Amino acid sequence: MTFLAELKKFTVKELEECNGKNGKPAYVAYQGKVYDLSQSGLWRSGEHMGMHQAGKDVAEELELAPHGKEVLERMKLVGTLV
């Protein structure tokens, strides 16, 4: 089990670096939490369905998605957005 105190605190700039390109991990933020999507085949090279990019907060985009936050909650929680 991962505790919030153990998680890395990401700034927006640090999150932008985790865009899934050039060997970097693919992270997204949602409701202040940062998730690692690197192992998902749906986020190859930091891009999802040709419409969404890793390295940012996806809260607004997720509201329009055909699925809810439960998809992110299945991913590895790696930090919080500060």
N, C-alpha and C positions, 0 to 999 in steps of 0.2 A: 504494500500500500504506500502511495506517495503522499506526503504531507505538504501543505502549502508552504510551510517554513523551509522545506528542502528545495523548492522550485526556484529556478532562475527568474530574476526580474528583468524583463525586456523593456527597453525604450522603443519608441516607434522606429527610430533609426536602426536599432539592432534587429528588430523584426524585419525590416525591409531587406536586410542582408540575407535573411533565411528564405530566399525566393525559389529554392529548388534548382537553380541553374549552376552550371560549372562545379558540380559535386557538393554544393551546399544543401543543407536540409531544407525541406519544404514545410514551413510553419505558417499557421494562420492564427489570428486572435478572434475570440468571440466572447463577449460579455466579460472582458478583463482576463480571460484565461488564454494561454497559448498552447496550441495543439500541434503535434508533429504528424504530418501527413505523408512523410517521405516513403513509407512502406506501402502506401495505397497505389495500386495500379491506375486509379482514376486521377491521380495527381502527378503523372509523369512530367519530369522537367519543370515542376512547379506550376503546371497549368491544368485546369479542370474543365473538360468539355469545351475547350477553346474559348471559354468565356470568363473564367476566374483565375486569378493569379495568387500564388503564395506570397508571403512576405507582407501581409497587411491584415487589417481588421475586416472580417467578412460579415459583420452583423447585418448591414443593410442588404447585402446580396443574399444572405441566407433567408431573409424574410420573403424573398421572391422565388426561392428554390422549391422544387416539388417534394422536398423532405425537410425535416426539422433538425434541431440541434442534437437530437439523439445520434445522428451520424457522427458528429464531432466527438461526442461523449464516449464513443467506442475507440477513439484514437488515443494515443499516448499524450497525457498532459505533461508538458515540459516546463511551464512557467506561467508568470502573470505579466500583464501589460501595465506599465506604470507611466 
